[in-house]
Amino acid sequence: MFRGRYEHAIDGKGRTSLPARFREVLAAQSESKLVITSGLEPCLVAYPMSEWLAFEQRLSELPQFDPSVAMLRRIYVSGAVECDLDKMGRVLVPPTLRKHASLDREVTWAGMGKHAELWARERFDAIRDAVLDDEAKKAAMAARLAELGL
């Protein structure tokens, strides 16, 4: 499971280090690459290959002509790139994906359980702070989580 929040740099070639804890998760699953794709929000989403394949299988079982399913495929599947880790534990993020998430110099890796998100640090902090500073948003989120049984 990917958990925790880690701040890293991204170099001019688009390489960023995968957090050591996340590399441990991959190693425990005998995984050597990530599938990285554009998220529905202005971030990237990274899956171990086995989780990505399970996601694709679930997606393939959904109605192909449902507009929401078709759009998810356009955004998620068409943007997906298999990314190897180099010997130093870095991943090369392709330019189109860097553009989607506005990745420039400082990035935040956010563990999300079975996958991780990669954000421009300033954008992640702004979105997080906007929720934490807004009592109405926090209350709405708490109510929704209660509805879901959390």
TIPANU-531954 format. One record per residue (C-alpha): residue number from 0; residue in three letters; x, y negated, z. Coordinates in steps of 0.001 Angstrom, whole numbers, plus 524288, in hexadecimal, padded with zeros to 5 digits. Each point is the difference from the previous one (the first is absolute). Layout:
% residues N
<n NUM res Ala east X north Y up Z>
...
***
This chain:
% residues 150
<n 0 res Met east 80000 north 80000 up 80000>
<n 1 res Phe east 804CF north 7F288 up 7FC7E>
<n 2 res Arg east 7FEBC north 7F6DB up 80B92>
<n 3 res Gly east 80649 north 7F363 up 80412>
<n 4 res Arg east 8037E north 7F350 up 7F94F>
<n 5 res Tyr east 80D96 north 7FD67 up 7FAAF>
<n 6 res Glu east 80606 north 7F410 up 7F9CA>
<n 7 res His east 809EA north 8018C up 7F51B>
<n 8 res Ala east 805CB north 7F864 up 7F4C7>
<n 9 res Ile east 7FE04 north 80294 up 7F194>
<n 10 res Asp east 80B73 north 7FD20 up 7F721>
<n 11 res Gly east 8004E north 7F9A9 up 7F29F>
<n 12 res Lys east 7FF12 north 80D47 up 7F960>
<n 13 res Gly east 7F39B north 80337 up 80787>
<n 14 res Arg east 805E8 north 809AE up 8099C>
<n 15 res Thr east 7FBB6 north 8009D up 80E1A>
<n 16 res Ser east 80359 north 80971 up 80ACE>
<n 17 res Leu east 7F5A4 north 8097D up 8042E>
<n 18 res Pro east 7FF86 north 7FF45 up 80EE4>
<n 19 res Ala east 807A5 north 80AFE up 80682>
<n 20 res Arg east 7F3B1 north 804D3 up 806E3>
<n 21 res Phe east 7F90C north 80100 up 7F2E1>
<n 22 res Arg east 80B94 north 80768 up 7FA3A>
<n 23 res Glu east 7FEC6 north 80983 up 80B57>
<n 24 res Val east 7F1B2 north 80221 up 7FC92>
<n 25 res Leu east 803A9 north 80314 up 7F1F0>
<n 26 res Ala east 80AF4 north 80911 up 80425>
<n 27 res Ala east 7F6DE north 80765 up 80933>
<n 28 res Gln east 7F6ED north 8022E up 7F460>
<n 29 res Ser east 80B5D north 803C4 up 7F70A>
<n 30 res Glu east 7FCB3 north 7F447 up 7F786>
<n 31 res Ser east 80A2E north 7F83B up 7F86F>
<n 32 res Lys east 7F7B7 north 7F5CC up 7F927>
<n 33 res Leu east 7F4A0 north 7F6E9 up 801EC>
<n 34 res Val east 7F4EB north 7FC85 up 7F70B>
<n 35 res Ile east 7FE5F north 7F145 up 800CC>
<n 36 res Thr east 7F45A north 7F8FD up 7FA47>
<n 37 res Ser east 7F91D north 7F2F5 up 80077>
<n 38 res Gly east 7F67D north 7FE92 up 80B34>
<n 39 res Leu east 7F285 north 7FA22 up 7FFCE>
<n 40 res Glu east 805BE north 7F52A up 80858>
<n 41 res Pro east 80C57 north 7F890 up 7FC1C>
<n 42 res Cys east 808F3 north 80AE9 up 8048A>
<n 43 res Leu east 80594 north 80CE7 up 7FB62>
<n 44 res Val east 7FC01 north 80D41 up 80505>
<n 45 res Ala east 80A04 north 80AFE up 80159>
<n 46 res Tyr east 7FC8D north 80E62 up 8012B>
<n 47 res Pro east 80861 north 80C1B up 80183>
<n 48 res Met east 7FE1F north 8080A up 7F39C>
<n 49 res Ser east 7F7C6 north 80A59 up 806ED>
<n 50 res Glu east 7F69B north 7F5BE up 8056A>
<n 51 res Trp east 7FF21 north 7F95F up 7F2C1>
<n 52 res Leu east 7FC95 north 80CCF up 7F957>
<n 53 res Ala east 7F56F north 80291 up 80A28>
<n 54 res Phe east 7FAAC north 7F23A up 7FDCE>
<n 55 res Glu east 7FFE6 north 801EC up 7F140>
<n 56 res Gln east 7F8D3 north 80CE3 up 801BE>
<n 57 res Arg east 7F570 north 7F993 up 8085B>
<n 58 res Leu east 7FEEF north 7F4F3 up 7F636>
<n 59 res Ser east 7FE9C north 80981 up 7F499>
<n 60 res Glu east 7F428 north 80603 up 806A4>
<n 61 res Leu east 7F8A8 north 7F30B up 80052>
<n 62 res Pro east 7F6B3 north 7FBEA up 7F513>
<n 63 res Gln east 8084D north 7FAB4 up 7F4E9>
<n 64 res Phe east 7F5AD north 7F64C up 7FB74>
<n 65 res Asp east 7FDD3 north 7F9C5 up 80D4D>
<n 66 res Pro east 80508 north 7F204 up 7FE19>
<n 67 res Ser east 806D0 north 7FF9C up 80D49>
<n 68 res Val east 806D2 north 80CE6 up 7FD81>
<n 69 res Ala east 80437 north 7FBAE up 7F270>
<n 70 res Met east 8056A north 7F329 up 8055A>
<n 71 res Leu east 80753 north 80717 up 80AD6>
<n 72 res Arg east 80635 north 808B3 up 7F5BD>
<n 73 res Arg east 803BE north 7F413 up 7F7EA>
<n 74 res Ile east 80662 north 7F95F up 80B87>
<n 75 res Tyr east 8057C north 80B65 up 807B3>
<n 76 res Val east 80309 north 80AD9 up 7F666>
<n 77 res Ser east 80444 north 7F7E2 up 7F45B>
<n 78 res Gly east 80930 north 7F83D up 808A4>
<n 79 res Ala east 8060E north 80BCE up 806B7>
<n 80 res Val east 80E9F north 8022A up 7FE84>
<n 81 res Glu east 8081A north 80B3F up 80552>
<n 82 res Cys east 80B7B north 7F9FF up 80741>
<n 83 res Asp east 80BEA north 80793 up 8047B>
<n 84 res Leu east 807C7 north 7FC55 up 80BF7>
<n 85 res Asp east 80E4D north 7FD7A up 7FD5B>
<n 86 res Lys east 80B0E north 80527 up 8088D>
<n 87 res Met east 7FEE7 north 7F3F7 up 808A9>
<n 88 res Gly east 7F16E north 801E6 up 8027F>
<n 89 res Arg east 7FBE1 north 7F510 up 7F6E5>
<n 90 res Val east 7F4C1 north 8001B up 7F68A>
<n 91 res Leu east 7FFB4 north 7F856 up 7F354>
<n 92 res Val east 7F2FD north 7F8EB up 7FEBB>
<n 93 res Pro east 7FCB0 north 7FD96 up 7F19F>
<n 94 res Pro east 7FE35 north 7F1D3 up 7FBAA>
<n 95 res Thr east 7F160 north 80148 up 7FD31>
<n 96 res Leu east 7FD91 north 804E5 up 80DB9>
<n 97 res Arg east 808BA north 7F588 up 80609>
<n 98 res Lys east 7F817 north 7F5D4 up 7F894>
<n 99 res His east 7F2FE north 80580 up 804DE>
<n 100 res Ala east 8045C north 7FEF0 up 80E32>
<n 101 res Ser east 80831 north 7F38A up 7FE48>
<n 102 res Leu east 80BEC north 806FE up 8057A>
<n 103 res Asp east 80B7E north 7F6D4 up 7FFF0>
<n 104 res Arg east 809C1 north 8009A up 80B32>
<n 105 res Glu east 7F9E0 north 8045A up 80CC9>
<n 106 res Val east 7F6A5 north 80B72 up 800A2>
<n 107 res Thr east 7F843 north 8070A up 80A64>
<n 108 res Trp east 7FDCA north 80EAA up 7FFD6>
<n 109 res Ala east 7F377 north 8031D up 8075D>
<n 110 res Gly east 7FD26 north 80DFE up 803F2>
<n 111 res Met east 7F1F7 north 803B2 up 7FD1F>
<n 112 res Gly east 7FFD2 north 80E51 up 803DC>
<n 113 res Lys east 800DB north 80889 up 7F3DF>
<n 114 res His east 80550 north 7F4C3 up 7F7E2>
<n 115 res Ala east 80735 north 7F335 up 801C9>
<n 116 res Glu east 7FDDA north 7F25D up 7FACD>
<n 117 res Leu east 80A80 north 7F6D2 up 7FB04>
<n 118 res Trp east 7FD14 north 7F175 up 80172>
<n 119 res Ala east 806C4 north 7F31A up 7FDE6>
<n 120 res Arg east 80331 north 7FCD9 up 80E33>
<n 121 res Glu east 7F9B1 north 7F27A up 80011>
<n 122 res Arg east 7F37C north 80537 up 7F9EC>
<n 123 res Phe east 7FF00 north 80B44 up 809AC>
<n 124 res Asp east 8021E north 7F6E6 up 80B89>
<n 125 res Ala east 7F5EC north 7F64E up 7FAC5>
<n 126 res Ile east 7F576 north 80A60 up 7FE0F>
<n 127 res Arg east 8029E north 8061E up 80D49>
<n 128 res Asp east 8002F north 7F2DB up 806F5>
<n 129 res Ala east 7F377 north 7FB9F up 7F940>
<n 130 res Val east 7F8C0 north 80B79 up 805FB>
<n 131 res Leu east 8065F north 7FF37 up 80D62>
<n 132 res Asp east 7FD52 north 7F15B up 800FB>
<n 133 res Asp east 7F19C north 8010D up 7FC17>
<n 134 res Glu east 7F6F6 north 804C2 up 80ABC>
<n 135 res Ala east 7F4B8 north 80259 up 7F67F>
<n 136 res Lys east 8088A north 80881 up 7F731>
<n 137 res Lys east 8050F north 807BA up 80B95>
<n 138 res Ala east 7F21A north 8020F up 80505>
<n 139 res Ala east 7FB42 north 80459 up 7F290>
<n 140 res Met east 80B5B north 8096D up 7FED2>
<n 141 res Ala east 7FD75 north 80575 up 80D98>
<n 142 res Ala east 7F19C north 801E4 up 7FCC7>
<n 143 res Arg east 80339 north 8071F up 7F358>
<n 144 res Leu east 809C7 north 808C3 up 806C9>
<n 145 res Ala east 7F5D1 north 80338 up 80A54>
<n 146 res Glu east 7F697 north 803B8 up 7F510>
<n 147 res Leu east 80A4E north 80946 up 7FAD0>
<n 148 res Gly east 801D6 north 80606 up 80D79>
<n 149 res Leu east 80D17 north 7F9D1 up 80373>
***
